[in-house]
Amino acid sequence: MKQADKFKRPIITFIDTKGAYPGSAAEERNQGEAIARNLMEMASFRVPILCVVIGEGGAGGALALGVGNRVFMLENAIYSAITPEGAASIIYRDASKSMEAAEAMKITADEILKLGVIDDTIPEPKGGAHRDVAMQAETIKNVLWTHLQELSKLTENQLIEDRYNKFRSIGRFTTIQEGNPNHA
């Protein structure tokens, strides 16, 4: 990615990972620091970054590759900060309740789009992307090309600011002041 930035080439990431290994051996080898460094580096690149979750986008492994100006998901993909099994282990103290956790976590493409975490979903052929790989690749290419053309009009500083604003706006909420329903 540093070479792409150096030579002014756009960066496209395809995300399909259950996530980074959560064990102590991984932490001893500075996995968390590597993920954090990747997040920091991607945030500062001066070229367009487009990210596509094509399967499972789970935990730090997916987050480390998902800092883009535009983030997309195939319509049958999932995206989460923790695996459903991990969430079930924490919330219910029972990993077998992963389906309940997944439903509560809102990890499907449609739900993630409503939350504003991604910019759009990419349709898949009936039965899933694997049913017609050539058609799926063409659909992804067309979406990426359209957005790349849009982002190519921005200056380096505008690209960085666009990415910054995108991620700063995720998770915004409003509160209603007690006694004043018009105050948010």
N, C-alpha and C positions, 0 to 999 in steps of 0.2 A: 504494500500500500504506500510505503514511503517513496518507492520508485515511481509509482503512478502519480503521486503528488509532485514529485520533482520534475517529471516530464510532462506534466499537465494532461494526464489521462484520467478519465472518469473511473471511479471504483464501483464495482458491482459485486455484492456479496449474495450468495445463495445459502440460506440457513436451514440446516436439517441436523439437529443434534439434540439428544436427550438432555444434555447439559454437562457441565464440568463435573468431574468426580469429586464427591463431597468429603472424602476421607482425610485423615490427618496427614497421610503421606503426600497428598496433593498440596496441602497447606505448607508442609515442610519444604516443598519445592517451589514455594511462592506462586502458586496458581492464582490466588486472589490478587496478588500484586500484578501479575501478567494481564489479567482481565481488566483491572483498573487502568493500567498503562494503555491498553488497547482502546478503551473508552476515551481516554484523554487524547491519544494520538488522533483517533478518527474525528473527534470534535474539532481538531485544529487544522485538518487538511483543507487545502485551498481549491479542491476540485469537487465536482458533483459526486455524491455518493448515493447509490440506489441499492436498497436491500430487499430481498425477497425471501420470505419464509416459505419453503417448498414442502415441508413435512412437519416435523416436530421442532419447534423453537423453544427449547427449555433451558431455564436457569442461566447462569453466568456465561456458559459457552455460547448461547444464542445472543444474549445481551451484548457480549463483547464484539459481535459482528453486526449489530443492528443499529449503529449510530449513523443514520443516513439522512440526507435531505428529504428523501421519500422512502417510506417503508411499506411494502406490500405483503400480502399473504395469499397463497392459493386458497380457494374457497373451502377446502377440506383440511387445511393445515391448522395447527394449534400453536399458541405462543404464550409463555408464562415465565414468571420470575423464579418459580420453583416447580418441580414436577408434581403432578397430582398425588403420587405416592408419598413424596416428601411432605406435602401439605397435610395429607391424611394422617401421617405419622405424628405431626405436630399438633394438629387440631383435635383429631379423634383418638390419638395414641393407637392407631390401627391402620396400617398401610393398605389393608384390604378394602378400606372405604374410599379408595381413590376415585371411584366414579362419583360419589357424593361430593368429594372435594373438587373435582374437575368442574362439576356443574356450578358449584358455588363460586369458583374462581373466574368464571366467564372467560374461557381461553379459546373459544372458536373464533374464526375470522370475522363473522358477523358481529359478535359481541365485542371483540377487540376494536373493530371499526367504530362501533357506537361509542366506545370509551375514548376515542380519539388517539389511540396509541399508534394505529397505522393509518395510511392515507387512502388505501383502497384495497379491495379484494380482487383477485384475478380469477375469472371463471375457469373451471376444469371441464374436460369432456365428461359425458355421462359415465359414471362408474369410477371416476378418478383420473388423475393425470397419467398414471401408468397405462391406461387403456389406449391412449393415442399420444405417444411421446412427441411425435413431430408436430401435431396440432398444438399441444401444450407449449412446446418451445416457441412456436410462431406467435402464440398469444402473449407469452411473456415478453418476447422480443418487441412486439408492437407497443405494449405498455411502457417498457423501459425506454424505447426510442422516443415516444411522445414526451415523456417526462425529462429525458435527457436534453431534448431540444429546448424545452422550457428553462431548465436549469442552466444551460449553456449561455443564456443571455445575461446571467448574473455575474457580477464582478467577484473576485476572490473573497473580498470582505463581506459581500452580500451572501455568498454561499455559506460562510462560517456563521453569519448572523441568522440566516434562514434555519440552519441546523440547530443553533442555540435556542432560537425561539420555539421551534418545533418541540424540543424536549422540555423546555421550561413550561410549556402550556399543558403538558400531560399531567393529569391528576388535579387540575384546578377544581376548586369547589367554592361554593358560596354558603354563607350562613345567614340566617334570618335573625335579626336582633329581636329579642323578646319584646312584645308589645308593639312592634313596628313591622308589619308584614311587607312593607315597601322597601325596607332597608336590606340590602344584600351585601 
